[in-house]
Amino acid sequence: MSAGGSATRRDLTPLFEPASVAVVGASDDPVKWGNWLARAALRGASRRAVYLVNRRGGEVMGERAHRGLAELPEAPELAVLAVPPPALEPALDEAIAVGTRAVVVITAGSADGDAGGARDVALASRAREAGVILLGPNCLGVFDAAAGLELVPNDLPRGSIGLLSQSGNLALEIGMLAEAAGLGFSRVVSLGNQADLEAAELIQDLSEHDGTELIAIYVEDFRDGRAFARAAEAAARGGKPVVLLAVEHSEATARAVRSHTGALASEGAAIDAACAAAGMHPANSPQELVDLSQGLLGVGPPHGRRVAVLADGGGHGGIAAALAGGAGLELPALSANLRQTLRTGLPPTAAVANPIDLAGGGERDIHSYDRTARIVLASGEVDAVVMSGYFGGYTHYTETLARGEAAVAEALADAVAESGRPLLVQTMYPEAGAADALRRGGVPVYPTIERAVGVLARLADHVGRDSRGVPALPPPAEPIAAASYMDARALLAAGGVPFEPVRVVSSAAKAVAAAAELGYPVVLKALGMLHKSDVGGVVLGLSDERAVAAAYRDLRDRLAPAAVAVERMAPLDEGVELLVGARWDARFGPVALVGLGGVFTEVLRDVAVALAPVDEAIARELLLSLRAAPLLRGARGRAPVDLDAAAAAVAALSRVAAAHPEIAELEVNPLLALPEGAVGLDARVVPRVGAAGATNQV
Amino acid sequence: MSAGGSATRRDLTPLFEPASVAVVGASDDPVKWGNWLARAALRGASRRAVYLVNRRGGEVMGERAHRGLAELPEAPELAVLAVPPPALEPALDEAIAVGTRAVVVITAGSADGDAGGARDVALASRAREAGVILLGPNCLGVFDAAAGLELVPNDLPRGSIGLLSQSGNLALEIGMLAEAAGLGFSRVVSLGNQADLEAAELIQDLSEHDGTELIAIYVEDFRDGRAFARAAEAAARGGKPVVLLAVEHSEATARAVRSHTGALASEGAAIDAACAAAGMHPANSPQELVDLSQGLLGVGPPHGRRVAVLADGGGHGGIAAALAGGAGLELPALSANLRQTLRTGLPPTAAVANPIDLAGGGERDIHSYDRTARIVLASGEVDAVVMSGYFGGYTHYTETLARGEAAVAEALADAVAESGRPLLVQTMYPEAGAADALRRGGVPVYPTIERAVGVLARLADHVGRDSRGVPALPPPAEPIAAASYMDARALLAAGGVPFEPVRVVSSAAKAVAAAAELGYPVVLKALGMLHKSDVGGVVLGLSDERAVAAAYRDLRDRLAPAAVAVERMAPLDEGVELLVGARWDARFGPVALVGLGGVFTEVLRDVAVALAPVDEAIARELLLSLRAAPLLRGARGRAPVDLDAAAAAVAALSRVAAAHPEIAELEVNPLLALPEGAVGLDARVVPRVGAAGATNQV
């Protein structure tokens, strides 16, 4: 799917830890990239040879400017190309000729909006043939904290986050927000157009980089989405969480959609599916990316959804508890034993059930905070503690309390480490020394309670979801020859999706004979139209010969169908109608979707997605993740549906979809989930436009 | 419902702008309230006489300390009482005796957790009898910026927000967050236990206070919730928005609930209903309160949901657009004409459809920002503009750009004022001079894009919802005598809720006769049990004599009901089942609720609430606000339901509820909304525990 790819692993040392660097296009003009990067490169001059290249020669920034790479005393291991667009290919050729091992291409390659265009492909293939690593074009540089390599236009904070970014301003913003949270970068790579080096290969590399504890990504173009997801999955399994901020391609939203699945399994849904498969943490903004990163570092995520809220004052505790409940966290009432233990040393008016309110205990004895937190964390009655409010502000009270705060912060960090359960802190004083001490101890600190609670809820959502895995695609099956209802049905039935028996007839008499053979009641469906139901092409509940014959004639007269299908009628009122489908996403391949069927599909948009193919276990998990899942479990005295059968049908459809790249959209809507078994009541195939071997007839 | 109340308006000048102040309990001990407040009071000594009172006499803070109020040369207009609890009543008596006109009671009155207890009631009635205004007890002080009255323990920023708070730490936190947003307070009142002065009276007063442009409230106890809501409604109608941060009473969540309505129309839902009725803006956290306040000041809320996103760079624009879409805002594609106008002066790679990406235009010509924003704001094609990203950071570029930024900020503020449409700005540099200039010009500035978009979405949600009004309660009707199904039905039918005809029978023969009279098919319902459906006490679709007789005998044998109701069966499959109910909330009185009925009530919790009684127009609005509203309008070829009839039934039920304070919960579930008409299929009344005149039989 992409010019680059990551089939063979390459050694990226020349990119991150080069023995020598040349900046081609170095300039004294302070608004040029060649100036910023030359200055940045020179900051590492004590660590490695730095050469400036400018075709006019002379001096740049008081240093000798060489006229070309060939003039240098040695081949630079890394060359940064910041030259005018027409000079790009000659500069690359020269770098290759002198033996450069990696190039960072700042210059735009293919025209904006045409990343991956012909010029990019040509650049990448020139570099690959020569065994040269190419980053960009249209990228903003590379940063390695440990190597002292700062080939980026701005100062960046140092830390343990490896950042891949397709936007310079966002890398800068994430850096500023990370610094405010006491975090920083081990490595930063500006991805540019990813003509050669793609995000997937860089994720693989970061997952093996000692200085990197977490991988953060801002990306606009996933390239080979499955390779991307597989690399992220490997990193996460190796203990390095991956946080992803992605923007959908706006062009893509213009694609034609012909089924409900097509509309509901959007690009955004495909990204969600990839995150679930790979165990990535999706973020919706730079701040959320940094907030999640803070929560994932240190002691890491909780093992469940139970949280205790701790505050000194009913207001902060009440607000935190309300937000936690609203975010889907559980606030269990603490046990009588635990409440009794907590009471010791707290004012008599303290609340200890959850939320815990120290009721002024903090200013009487600042260690009320850590004593209480330690007991609750150790109790096992909750999976995490959220502390909210004034802590950090005692510095403004008395000197005793100010000194106490620092000790409390350390004690809190110890209690977290001992219990292995996270504590998330919101303080009105995020810049206080006590807040810094907490951060240094690996306790995330947030300036607002909604961010603390939001991070905890997101991390708790992730519990048990990090092992779905990115599924391998099966070898493509024989492409479909036609895409009618009967073809779709046959394809899916062969793949294991159950349907009611059917006969295709072309006269009223044959319809009656088929019905007698199948058994009443039956359904008649007019064949040859896309939205049968909407044009009155489906007649339900025909329970005798006369009704069948009349319905046949009516369909014939109104719709002149190519033929009519006679099917045994499923017991609609005994089951729950599901929507089951799959869409072939341009980046992530086949994506499976399940949802509540019937009129509720469109109205409530209650759907779940996963990368296809899914196995029965994941299919079941998808079904049970629906808001409407209680209907499947048997709400208000109804019989529960046969989840095994429904999950098997979902898995079967997903396997068919994964074996047919020529199918854009595949759908069974509804699949009737019954107390025993499940049965497809309709089927639809939408071939990919231009896909070989498929026609678009229905 | 409360000891105080706001039936008669009082002049609160002695509280906010006293000619003289005495601090009773003034102290040199730096950890005592009497110290903090004395120091704070003395800061206003150039504006008014300030007297310190300590029963030991001598000096406090280098000032003379009087032994009692009687010793003072004049009666202080305002007295602050910060004395030990046992000294409180004598201090109040002394204040009354010397002719003090207002007292601020810092000392705790009734025990914590017993606000409104007997001691509070006694204090308030003593003050009221003497015509003295009493704030507190258990309050933290009062602040008036214009009067230079700072009887609060911390420095607070000055501005145009009137704040009422039931928590000192939250007032402090809100003050810090407000200051960071360039906002501050006109007045701050710590509510304490509201023994005499309640929030409602203070809202009324702030709504007429010249220096206050917006009223912000943190409250734990609404006291008389309807009076509170009416005061807020009047303030909002008078042009002063009210932002409300509330914490539910945790005790209240323990109340018994006997109907779906009882479970769904929670205390939180009642607060939501009060907000909708009064046009208040609910906030969930201190930061959200300040963010909303920033959005409401300046040019104010948008007139619709359409927004254009403006950024220099595709990343920031794409993230903002995705968040806006996710928050329910609309991003219309801009017209060809407008796109053409926008292109002038922008780089050829700029995107102008929406989101608008200046594509580096900002650094080439900083005025690309204001030129573009002005054109879009003036176009009428959107209701608001969100600008996101780097603006504010050009200061770090070149001097020309730095100077330009300030001019751009002013031009942006002008464009907003001229168009009357809001611009909300997110910048990576919220502390930059350009950001300050924007705030001074009334343009809200946020450090993260989720907050900018979140505020705009919340303000847009509010469009057209500010005129519902707090309904008056009708005079109480004759209390119900009994609460059986038949009683509930009769009560509601008399109030205008339609039901199918019914006959109560006590033999199979009478059941058959009743069915013949009513017409088949019929339903049989066993009388005398609370959850008829759950125990199999309802038999549907009986279409002949034999079926009726058999069903009767089956009910009799299984359930031994008191009697059996025979009703004509409604055409279930032709309509949509709704849940319609009301609950009498302890603070806000009757709250009406509508939702999707049947199994979906519990599963999807898709409900809407309003203060009862509601008229037909509001009832219709509630129905159409449901996520499932498309089902009512006729999704996928179904006939739309008779909204007039459904709304009339909702309004009728709400009127019955509002006339019966002895009823805790009242419910018709389901109400079948049909293409023509609506009909109640069940009815339930849950009397208030201990309510006179009602028994709890069913």
Boltz contact constraints between the chains, C-beta under 6 A:
constraints:
  - contact:
      token1: [A, 112]
      token2: [B, 349]
      max_distance: 6.0
  - contact:
      token1: [A, 167]
      token2: [B, 315]
      max_distance: 6.0
  - contact:
      token1: [A, 169]
      token2: [B, 313]
      max_distance: 6.0
  - contact:
      token1: [A, 169]
      token2: [B, 389]
      max_distance: 6.0
  - contact:
      token1: [A, 169]
      token2: [B, 390]
      max_distance: 6.0
  - contact:
      token1: [A, 170]
      token2: [B, 315]
      max_distance: 6.0
  - contact:
      token1: [A, 173]
      token2: [B, 428]
      max_distance: 6.0
  - contact:
      token1: [A, 247]
      token2: [B, 318]
      max_distance: 6.0
  - contact:
      token1: [A, 285]
      token2: [B, 319]
      max_distance: 6.0
  - contact:
      token1: [A, 285]
      token2: [B, 449]
      max_distance: 6.0
  - contact:
      token1: [A, 285]
      token2: [B, 450]
      max_distance: 6.0
  - contact:
      token1: [A, 287]
      token2: [B, 448]
      max_distance: 6.0
  - contact:
      token1: [A, 313]
      token2: [B, 169]
      max_distance: 6.0
  - contact:
      token1: [A, 315]
      token2: [B, 167]
      max_distance: 6.0
  - contact:
      token1: [A, 315]
      token2: [B, 170]
      max_distance: 6.0
  - contact:
      token1: [A, 318]
      token2: [B, 247]
      max_distance: 6.0
  - contact:
      token1: [A, 319]
      token2: [B, 285]
      max_distance: 6.0
  - contact:
      token1: [A, 349]
      token2: [B, 112]
      max_distance: 6.0
  - contact:
      token1: [A, 389]
      token2: [B, 169]
      max_distance: 6.0
  - contact:
      token1: [A, 390]
      token2: [B, 169]
      max_distance: 6.0
  - contact:
      token1: [A, 428]
      token2: [B, 173]
      max_distance: 6.0
  - contact:
      token1: [A, 448]
      token2: [B, 287]
      max_distance: 6.0
  - contact:
      token1: [A, 449]
      token2: [B, 285]
      max_distance: 6.0
  - contact:
      token1: [A, 450]
      token2: [B, 285]
      max_distance: 6.0
  - contact:
      token1: [A, 599]
      token2: [B, 635]
      max_distance: 6.0
  - contact:
      token1: [A, 599]
      token2: [B, 636]
      max_distance: 6.0
  - contact:
      token1: [A, 603]
      token2: [B, 628]
      max_distance: 6.0
  - contact:
      token1: [A, 603]
      token2: [B, 630]
      max_distance: 6.0
  - contact:
      token1: [A, 603]
      token2: [B, 631]
      max_distance: 6.0
  - contact:
      token1: [A, 603]
      token2: [B, 635]
      max_distance: 6.0
  - contact:
      token1: [A, 628]
      token2: [B, 603]
      max_distance: 6.0
  - contact:
      token1: [A, 630]
      token2: [B, 603]
      max_distance: 6.0
  - contact:
      token1: [A, 631]
      token2: [B, 603]
      max_distance: 6.0
  - contact:
      token1: [A, 635]
      token2: [B, 599]
      max_distance: 6.0
  - contact:
      token1: [A, 635]
      token2: [B, 603]
      max_distance: 6.0
  - contact:
      token1: [A, 636]
      token2: [B, 599]
      max_distance: 6.0
